[in-house]
Amino acid sequence: MNTIRKILARPEFQLGLPILIPALRYRLGNLLRNRRFKSRSPHGEFQALGRVLTVERQPGGVWLHAQQGHVEIHFVTPDVVRMRASREGTADLPFSYAVTFAEAAPVAVTYEDSPQTLVVRSERVACEVDKAACHLTLRAADGRLIAQDTAGFRLRGEQVMWSSRLPDGEACYGLGERGSGLNLRGRRYAFWNSDLVKYRLGSDPLYLSIPFLMGLQPDLAYGVLWDNPSRGWVDLGEADPGEKTFFAESGEACLYLMAGHDPQAVLAAYTSLTGHMPLPPVWALGFHQSRWGYDTEATFRTLAHQFRQRRLPCDALYFDIDYMDGYRVFTWNRERFPQMPALLNDLCTQGFKPVAIIDPGIKTDSKFDIYLDGLQRDVFLKYPDGTRVAAPVWPGRCHFPDFSRPHTRAWWAEHVGKLVQAGFAGLWNDMNEPALINPGGEKSLPDYVVHDWDEHPRSHVSGGHNTYGMLMARSTYEGMLQHRPDRRPFVMTRAAYAGAQRYTSSWTGDNSATWEHLRLSISMALNMGLSGLPFTGPDTGGFHGEPSAELFARWMELSSVLPYFRVHTIAGSADQEPWSFGEQVEAISRSALERRYRLLPALYTAFAQAVRNGAPVIRPLFWMEPRNKALYGVDDAFMVGDTLLAAPVLEEGATQREVLLPAGTWYAFESGEMLRGGGRVTVQAPLDALPLFARAGSVIPLWPVMQYVGEQPLEELHLRVFAGTGESVLYEDAGEGFAYRDGDARWSAFTTGFLPGGEFVIDWHTSGAYQPPYERVRVEVVGISGEPERVELDGGMAPVWYFNEGVVEFVAGPFERARIIGRGALTPFTDETRLHPPHFK
Ligand code: GLC
């Protein structure tokens, strides 16, 4: 009885007959269609390729013609090798939405051919072929093993597989969004974007899959992009602990292997293959408030008023499906939002950027102009017999745009204009696995639905499904750009495939208000960053269920240093605004929000690094020390950019925690307390504290607290310098628009260190044309052992400086060299009592 009551309480049942009738129709229709169109799984064993019969040299590589199939080995760059295997050995590369890299000229390779083996070598990597079995081994030029076939390539009907060694101790990361912790080794993961209701630790697959794996060993990092978007999986040692296997239901086995000395080199190679994230507008790094259920103009006005009156910084307010007219995409409800453009304009005037949800399902309603337009312009997905796909989502029976058709993308982009012109500043792409509201039935479209695939038709199962979300986000991105060519689009998506970073950010879908999900937020965001899509984060506070005040406070603290910071919750749940949990949590939320806004220049710099070379915005601790295996599994702490380490409290009731600090000296960011790294330290973390540390020698740029980005002209840049030897960077530009692409941007490089004569020096070099608006720089150097004798800037005396408890502070104009000159030797560590020894375990 209870189960029935629970099922009936689910949102889809609340929607009643408008959903249940189309769901029934859909199911009945599928029963008939499945008989006609569903293909059967092939029988029999997988077949290996057998002996290599002939070798055909090509510019940059070779074709191997074996007994049962053909393999192409091709150097895309000296470090990146593409390997393709198929029965037919088609010369043309399969059309890919993931890879955008264009080779300028063939890579120079050499060949060593003998009856048993063939070695194809670039200056960086050697690929050795064992001809008897057509097995491949890849080594770096210095002999390190990158990959070694076990069973190698195998084929069965349309299915393809590739198996290679998984060496002992190797850690595995990436794969997009996974609910299984940081190191993914030991399990099989599916590639099939799925809307799971109430996922939890271990659930798989989730909404977004990226078939990119990063393997890490102390002396090697490598990446594999399995560029096959069909339904498949990767087994990372579940079936055989010493083997990894990629599998796809159809298409070619097409993979790119990239080798590097460290994770940075691998991510740089992966993002040059699949593209970089464009710079988001700075406001998108601010705070976003959302819930399913803000459903009237008055609600938004009150919300906006509350944020500003309570001095809780906030940049974005979200319009979930309630704003639509009967869930029809690109419409709004004229009763509840009679003056939408005026409302959005008023919100903008108060510094809020409105973000609207859009869903791909188009209601089949003969009075709905967008549906009629879509019919007329023939934009919807079809079955193989040419009838349009119709399935149930929020509005009832829907058709689905085929975003893999340029014509459909242009149609969608055109309609995006309506929301842009109304005043929406960002668009949130949901339900694009695509997901259905089909109680008890199929959760997505049938395998045999046909997708245009930019004129290389493919079925739903063989690519249409897994790329659907990415291509919807792409159409939205292109639409926003078309209608506001001078602004950077802010697009968010739930589902995606490799390369989606070129168009969109993401979030981790419908999580739950539990401590388990608080912790999962970290590993999910980290693995997304290691999959090339770093702009991501969870529903802070949790989507399903209701967080306790303590959980909400801890989640605000964590999210304040994640790339994407949004509060969101399900319809009907208790209030989930920063003030909904009493005064103490409101104050904690305020300080989390203020921290976020102060750190914006540091975060924005980390975003700019991701744009430039694929380094994730937040990074696992092993990024600092890839040789230190003790850091491979750390998923309760992470780096924010190059310099900050966050170790949020993830346990109920805890007021202190242990932190495993990488080697070196660290400072507590707020108190300036010094800590020795290279082991565990115990830090105090009362409910109102986020343990945050800065690397010694780092320069952390800060902005003043603001209620929203652009609230006031930036008059002063604050540099918080943590004494020690190090290098840091700062990226600056207008924060909006595209002038940065024409050089209107600036990188600052800071070098800090103690010189033997008794001084501490900060060197500041800039490159780039951008002129920031501030003329004042406030420098605070933390960790100076004794009162200095003087402070010099670019050879002259600093106008005024202060010294207080190990902190030297001065305000000046931008400088090239600042010298803090001691009365005697000046070091950070003369007062040993301030350096906390780690508690090694
Ligand atoms: C989906 C989304 C969720 C949204 C809801 C209603 O469940 O994941 O974030 O609130 O749909 O649109």
Residues whose N, C-alpha, C, O or C-beta is under 5 A from the ligand:
A	BS01	GLC	W292 D320 I321 D430 G509 D510 T569
